[in-house]
């Protein structure tokens, strides 16, 4: 029986079109999900949209449409971009789904009956775009510490969740489970800046607007965003308050919540406490990934520096954009988007290193052997280190992926591709071709190169799925799975298809 792996992204807020910073997360999650599938896991990959709240209500009013009409359009746009990026999610959820709304109401009622939710009055400083309340001391220059916008004083009747009740238990859990929050800096931030100073009870309902899930026990209230949004991770896999389904018992706890660093507080403080209240196990890991930003800082419409993934794909292609996202964003620090660097990566890594290797090798096979290669096994000393580098790729890539060092996993693959190009220089096939007595050696060299390309394509498939298929098609091989990752598993003899360029060099002046 396959081991399960449940991975989720944060659900995208339906206030507007997602920019490349938002899109990076879904591509990152997709690479992890595809890699786990490659390794034989039974993967469940969930993403979707967060569709309630005052901000949506106001935007819909400004647009002259109903909130439902507004979120329907935005959710469709988000899904379209996720699909453009060739992401392999298993389920696209929406918080306006009727089943989600029903289960959220049941969860609210259960927490209320348990005494974990109570009615009170909220007075505080509220940021509408972030849908967050702040204390005076948390403001930065009198403005929201997350987005820098103005806050408004709000006072209204509300229900509260007893977050303080779970403080000690949460702190103990985080300290006893060092891998629960990653990277390490995020864990330290949550413990030292938020948990240890003392948790305040959390507002979980609003009565000043209506676009949300009605509180079943008090319909003039709607469920506040975080209790609504965070519970999507369980409501959509079969959680029921009184009788969790077989699907839920199979999938929960989640193996990885992949989220942006800006919402890690909600996922590592609010969410665990909600789960404790429901007597459910906590997710195994929450990874707060860094941002993809512009040279002048975080993307925003007001700065005029917003870039969208579908525009980049139209210009450069899906896999080129995926490669940039996955390779250029560090594990724990923000990555900077630059058109110049994107073009450099395409020309340097994808054209020169990968594309030229495949094209040169397949072309030489056609030139010297009419496209049909047999492993003659005429080996020399230079082959030993080369084959060892190829054979160790699985261990190296797996170690990097298990630690979520995605860019470094790609580096390991490209290191073998660089060694393959050097192997061509070291073995000089064009000189071997001039000597009929060296025919067996030439054929062995080309077979070794084709095997390197095939195995690299297997490990590239989670990152560049379309490109990997193009490589397999040129090789005309059926051995494309992890089970065929070992050296010398390329069919022999093998008749290759016509060489095709994988990527085109970009020589235009950078805009």
C-alpha positions in Angstrom: 0.0 0.0 0.0 1.4 3.4 -1.0 2.2 5.9 1.7 0.0 8.9 1.6 1.2 12.5 1.2 -1.3 15.4 1.7 0.0 18.8 0.6 -1.9 22.0 0.5 -1.4 25.6 -0.5 -3.0 28.6 1.1 -6.3 29.3 -0.6 -6.0 32.4 -2.8 -8.1 35.4 -1.8 -10.6 36.3 -4.6 -10.1 40.1 -4.4 -8.2 40.2 -7.7 -5.9 38.5 -10.2 -3.0 36.7 -8.6 0.5 38.1 -9.5 3.7 36.1 -9.9 4.3 36.2 -6.2 1.0 34.3 -5.6 1.7 32.0 -8.5 5.1 31.0 -7.2 3.4 29.1 -4.3 1.2 26.9 -6.5 4.2 26.0 -8.7 6.3 25.2 -5.6 3.6 23.0 -4.2 3.2 21.3 -7.6 6.9 20.5 -7.8 6.8 18.9 -4.4 3.6 17.0 -5.2 4.9 15.7 -8.5 8.2 14.6 -6.9 6.3 12.7 -4.2 4.2 11.0 -6.9 7.4 10.2 -8.8 8.7 8.5 -5.6 5.6 6.3 -5.3 3.5 8.2 -2.8 -0.3 8.4 -2.9 -0.5 12.2 -3.2 -3.4 14.4 -2.5 -2.7 18.0 -3.5 -5.3 20.6 -2.5 -5.6 24.3 -3.4 -8.4 26.7 -4.0 -9.9 30.1 -3.1 -10.9 32.1 0.0 -14.1 34.0 -0.9 -15.7 35.6 2.1 -15.2 38.8 4.0 -15.9 42.6 4.1 -13.3 43.3 1.5 -15.1 41.2 -1.1 -18.4 42.7 -0.1 -17.1 46.2 -0.7 -15.4 45.3 -4.0 -18.5 43.6 -5.3 -20.5 46.7 -4.5 -18.0 49.0 -6.3 -18.2 46.7 -9.3 -22.0 46.7 -9.3 -22.4 42.9 -8.9 -23.4 40.5 -6.2 -20.6 39.1 -4.0 -21.2 35.7 -5.4 -20.9 36.9 -9.0 -17.7 38.7 -8.0 -16.0 35.7 -6.5 -17.2 33.4 -9.3 -15.3 35.5 -11.8 -12.2 35.8 -9.6 -12.1 32.1 -8.7 -12.3 31.2 -12.4 -9.4 33.5 -13.2 -7.3 32.0 -10.4 -8.0 28.5 -11.5 -7.2 29.5 -15.1 -3.8 30.7 -14.1 -3.1 27.6 -11.9 -4.0 25.5 -15.0 -1.8 27.6 -17.3 1.1 26.8 -15.0 0.5 23.1 -15.5 -0.2 22.4 -11.8 -1.4 18.9 -10.9 -3.8 19.7 -8.0 -6.2 17.0 -7.1 -8.9 19.3 -5.8 -9.7 23.0 -6.3 -11.8 24.1 -3.3 -13.9 27.2 -2.8 -15.1 28.5 0.6 -18.5 29.2 -1.0 -19.0 25.5 -1.6 -22.1 24.4 0.2 -20.5 21.5 1.9 -17.7 23.7 3.3 -20.3 26.2 4.7 -22.2 23.4 6.3 -19.2 21.9 8.1 -17.9 25.3 9.2 -21.2 25.9 10.9 -21.0 22.5 12.6 -17.5 23.3 13.7 -18.5 26.7 15.2 -21.4 25.0 17.1 -19.2 22.3 18.4 -16.6 24.8 19.7 -19.4 26.9 21.2 -20.9 23.9 23.0 -17.5 23.0 24.3 -17.1 26.4 25.8 -14.2 27.4 23.5 -16.3 30.1 21.8 -18.2 32.8 23.7 -20.0 36.0 22.9 -18.5 39.4 23.7 -17.8 42.8 22.2 -14.8 43.7 20.1 -13.2 47.1 20.1 -10.0 47.4 18.1 -8.1 48.7 15.2 -9.1 47.0 12.0 -7.4 46.7 8.6 -10.0 45.9 5.9 -7.6 44.7 3.1 -5.9 42.3 5.5 -9.0 41.5 7.5 -7.0 41.7 10.7 -7.4 43.4 14.1 -4.4 45.1 15.7 -3.5 46.7 19.0 -2.0 50.2 19.1 1.4 48.7 20.0 1.4 46.4 16.9 0.9 49.3 14.4 3.9 50.6 12.5 3.8 54.4 12.2 0.1 54.1 13.1 -0.7 51.8 10.1 -1.2 48.1 9.5 2.1 46.3 10.1 1.3 43.8 7.2 0.3 46.1 4.4 1.0 49.6 5.6 -2.5 50.9 5.0 -4.7 53.0 7.4 -6.6 51.2 10.1 -10.1 52.0 11.4 -11.4 51.8 14.9 -14.2 49.2 15.1 -16.6 48.2 17.8 -19.1 45.5 17.4 -20.7 42.5 19.1 -18.7 39.4 18.3 -18.0 35.8 19.2 -14.5 34.9 20.5 -12.4 31.8 20.4 -10.5 31.0 23.7 -7.1 31.1 22.1 -5.5 31.8 25.5 -6.8 28.4 26.7 -4.4 26.6 24.4 -1.3 28.7 24.8 0.7 26.4 27.0 -0.2 23.3 25.0 0.7 25.0 21.7 4.0 26.3 23.1 4.9 22.8 24.4 4.0 21.2 21.1 6.1 23.5 19.0 9.1 23.1 21.3 8.7 19.3 21.2 8.2 19.1 17.4 11.1 21.0 15.9 10.0 20.3 12.3 6.5 21.6 12.8 7.4 25.1 11.6 9.9 25.7 8.9 12.2 27.5 8.3 13.7 27.8 11.8 13.5 31.6 11.8 9.7 31.5 11.4 9.4 29.1 14.4 11.5 31.4 16.6 9.4 34.4 15.4 6.1 32.8 16.4 7.3 31.6 19.8 9.1 34.8 20.8 7.0 37.5 19.2 3.5 36.1 19.5 3.1 33.0 21.8 5.3 33.6 24.8 4.2 37.3 25.3 0.6 35.8 25.7 -2.2 34.9 23.3 -5.3 37.0 23.3 -8.7 35.4 22.6 -9.5 35.6 18.9 -12.6 37.3 17.3 -14.3 34.6 15.1 -17.4 36.3 14.0 -18.5 39.7 12.5 -21.9 41.4 12.6 -21.1 44.6 10.6 -21.3 42.9 7.2 -23.1 40.0 5.7 -20.9 38.3 3.1 -19.8 35.2 5.0 -21.0 31.9 6.4 -23.9 32.6 8.8 -23.3 31.5 12.4 -25.9 28.8 12.8 -26.6 29.6 16.4 -26.8 33.3 15.8 -27.6 34.2 12.1 -27.0 37.9 12.5 -23.3 37.0 12.7 -21.1 35.6 10.0 -18.0 33.4 10.6 -14.9 35.5 10.6 -12.3 34.8 7.9 -9.7 32.7 9.6 -12.1 30.1 11.1 -13.8 29.9 7.7 -10.6 29.8 5.6 -8.3 27.6 7.7 -10.9 24.9 8.1 -10.9 24.3 4.3 -8.0 21.8 4.9 -10.4 19.4 6.7 -13.9 20.3 5.4 -12.9 19.3 1.9 -11.4 15.9 2.8 -14.5 14.5 4.5 -14.3 15.9 8.0 -17.6 15.6 9.9 -18.0 16.8 13.5 -19.6 13.6 14.7 -18.4 11.0 12.3 -15.2 11.7 10.3 -15.3 9.8 7.0 -12.9 7.1 5.8 -11.3 9.6 3.4 -10.6 12.0 6.2 -9.1 9.3 8.4 -6.8 8.3 5.5 -5.6 11.8 4.6 -5.4 13.7 7.9 -3.1 15.0 9.3 -1.8 16.9 6.4 1.9 16.3 5.7 2.6 19.8 4.5 0.9 23.1 4.6 2.7 25.3 2.1 2.0 29.0 2.7 3.5 32.5 2.4 5.5 33.8 5.3 3.0 36.6 5.8 0.3 34.2 7.0 2.4 31.9 9.0 0.9 33.3 12.3 -2.5 32.2 11.4 -1.4 28.7 10.3 0.9 28.0 13.3 -1.1 29.7 16.1 -4.8 29.9 15.2 -5.1 26.7 13.1 -3.3 24.4 15.7 -5.5 25.8 18.5 -8.7 25.2 16.4 -7.6 21.6 15.8 -6.8 21.1 19.5 -10.4 22.3 20.2 -11.7 19.7 17.8 -9.5 17.0 19.3 -7.7 16.5 16.0 -4.0 15.9 15.3 -2.0 18.8 14.0 -0.5 19.0 10.5 3.0 17.5 10.4 4.7 20.6 9.0 3.9 24.2 8.1 6.4 25.8 5.7 6.3 29.6 5.4 8.0 30.2 2.1 9.7 33.5 1.2 8.3 36.0 -1.2 9.1 36.7 -4.8 9.5 40.5 -4.9 10.6 43.2 -7.3 13.8 45.1 -7.0 11.8 48.0 -5.5 10.0 45.8 -3.0 6.7 43.9 -2.7 4.5 43.9 -5.7 1.6 46.3 -5.6 -0.8 48.0 -8.0 0.0 51.3 -6.4 3.7 50.9 -7.3 2.8 49.8 -10.8 5.2 46.9 -10.5 2.8 44.0 -10.7 3.7 41.1 -13.1 1.3 38.3 -14.0 2.3 34.7 -14.7 0.1 34.3 -17.8 1.9 37.3 -19.4 5.3 35.7 -18.7 4.1 32.3 -20.0 2.9 33.9 -23.2 6.3 35.4 -23.8 8.7 32.7 -22.5 6.7 29.4 -22.1 5.4 27.5 -19.1 8.5 25.5 -18.2 10.9 28.5 -18.5 8.8 30.4 -16.0 8.4 27.4 -13.7 12.2 26.9 -13.8 12.8 30.5 -12.8 10.3 30.4 -9.9 11.7 27.1 -8.5 15.4 27.9 -9.0 15.6 31.5 -8.0 13.7 31.7 -4.8 15.9 30.8 -1.8 14.8 28.5 1.0 14.4 31.2 3.7 15.0 34.6 2.1 13.1 36.6 -0.5 13.9 36.1 -4.2 13.9 39.1 -6.6 12.2 38.9 -10.0 14.1 40.4 -12.8 13.4 40.1 -16.5 17.1 40.2 -17.2 17.8 37.3 -14.9 14.9 35.3 -16.3 16.4 35.7 -19.8 19.9 34.8 -18.5 18.5 31.6 -16.9 16.7 30.7 -20.1 19.8 31.3 -22.3 22.3 29.9 -19.8 20.7 26.9 -18.1 17.8 25.9 -20.3 19.4 26.6 -23.8 23.1 26.2 -23.2 23.3 23.4 -20.6 20.1 21.4 -21.1 18.9 22.1 -24.6 22.3 22.0 -26.3 23.2 18.7 -24.5 20.1 17.0 -25.7 20.3 18.4 -29.3 24.1 17.6 -29.6 23.7 14.1 -28.4 20.6 13.1 -30.4 22.1 14.8 -33.5 25.4 12.9 -33.1 23.5 9.6 -32.8 21.7 10.4 -36.1 24.9 11.5 -37.8 27.1 8.6 -36.8 24.6 5.7 -36.4 21.5 6.8 -38.3 19.7 7.3 -35.0 20.0 3.8 -33.7 22.3 3.3 -30.6 23.3 0.0 -28.9 25.3 -0.1 -25.7 28.5 -1.6 -26.9 29.9 -1.4 -23.4 33.4 -0.4 -24.5 34.1 1.5 -21.3 37.1 3.5 -20.2 38.2 5.1 -17.0 36.6 8.4 -17.8 33.2 6.6 -17.7 33.5 5.5 -14.0 33.1 9.0 -12.4 30.5 10.0 -14.9 28.3 7.0 -14.3 28.8 7.4 -10.5 27.6 11.1 -10.7 24.5 9.9 -12.5 23.8 7.1 -10.2 24.1 9.3 -7.1 21.5 11.8 -8.4 18.5 10.1 -6.7 20.0 10.3 -3.2 21.1 13.9 -3.7 17.9 15.2 -5.1 15.7 13.3 -2.6 17.7 14.8 0.3 17.2 18.3 -1.0 13.5 17.8 -1.7 12.9 16.3 1.8 14.3 19.5 3.3 12.3 21.6 0.9 15.5 23.1 -0.7 13.9 23.0 -4.1 16.3 25.3 -5.9 19.2 23.2 -4.7 17.5 20.0 -5.9 17.5 21.6 -9.4 21.2 22.4 -9.0 22.0 18.8 -8.4 20.3 17.8 -11.7 22.0 20.6 -13.6 25.3 19.6 -12.1 25.0 16.2 -13.8 23.9 18.0 -17.0 27.1 20.1 -16.8 29.1 16.9 -16.2 27.5 15.4 -19.3 28.6 18.4 -21.4 32.1 18.0 -20.0 32.0 14.3 -20.8 31.4 15.2 -24.5 34.5 17.4 -24.4 36.6 14.7 -22.6 35.6 11.8 -24.9 35.6 13.8 -28.2 33.0 11.8 -30.2 33.8 13.7 -33.4 37.4 12.4 -33.2 36.2 8.8 -32.4 33.9 8.9 -35.5 37.0 9.3 -37.8 38.4 5.9 -36.6 36.4 2.9 -37.7 38.1 0.8 -35.0 36.6 3.2 -32.4 33.0 2.6 -33.5 32.2 0.6 -30.3 33.7 3.2 -28.1 31.8 6.0 -29.9 28.5 4.0 -29.5 29.2 3.5 -25.8 29.9 7.2 -25.3 26.6 8.2 -27.0 24.7 5.5 -25.0 26.2 6.9 -21.7 25.1 10.4 -22.7 21.6 9.3 -23.6 21.3 7.5 -20.3 22.4 10.6 -18.5 19.8 12.7 -20.4 17.1 10.1 -19.7 17.8 9.9 -16.0 18.0 13.6 -15.6 14.7 13.9 -17.5 13.1 11.6 -14.9 14.2 13.8 -12.0 13.4 17.0 -14.0 9.8 15.9 -14.5 8.4 17.3 -11.3 9.9 20.7 -12.2 9.7 20.9 -16.0 7.0 18.3 -16.9 6.5 19.3 -20.5 10.2 19.5 -21.2 10.8 16.1 -19.7 8.2 14.6 -22.0 9.8 16.2 -25.0 13.1 14.7 -24.0 11.6 11.2 -23.5 9.9 11.6 -26.9 13.2 12.4 -28.6 14.9 9.5 -27.0 11.9 7.3 -28.0 12.1 5.5 -24.7 9.3 4.0 -22.6 11.4 4.0 -19.5 10.3 7.3 -18.0 9.4 6.4 -14.4 11.3 6.4 -11.1 11.4 2.6 -11.3 13.7 3.0 -14.3 16.1 5.5 -12.8 19.1 3.2 -12.6 21.8 3.5 -15.2 21.8 1.0 -18.1 18.0 0.8 -18.3 17.7 2.7 -21.6 16.5 0.2 -24.2 19.3 -1.2 -26.3 19.2 -0.9 -29.2 17.2 2.3 -29.2 16.1 4.2 -32.3 15.9 7.9 -31.6 13.4 10.4 -33.0 14.5 13.5 -34.9 16.3 16.1 -32.7 14.2 19.1 -31.7 15.2 22.2 -29.9 13.8 22.3 -26.3 14.2 26.1 -25.8 15.0 29.0 -28.1 17.7 31.5 -27.3 16.4 35.0 -26.5 18.6 37.6 -28.2 16.2 40.5 -28.0 17.1 43.7 -26.1 15.7 43.4 -22.6 12.7 45.6 -22.2 
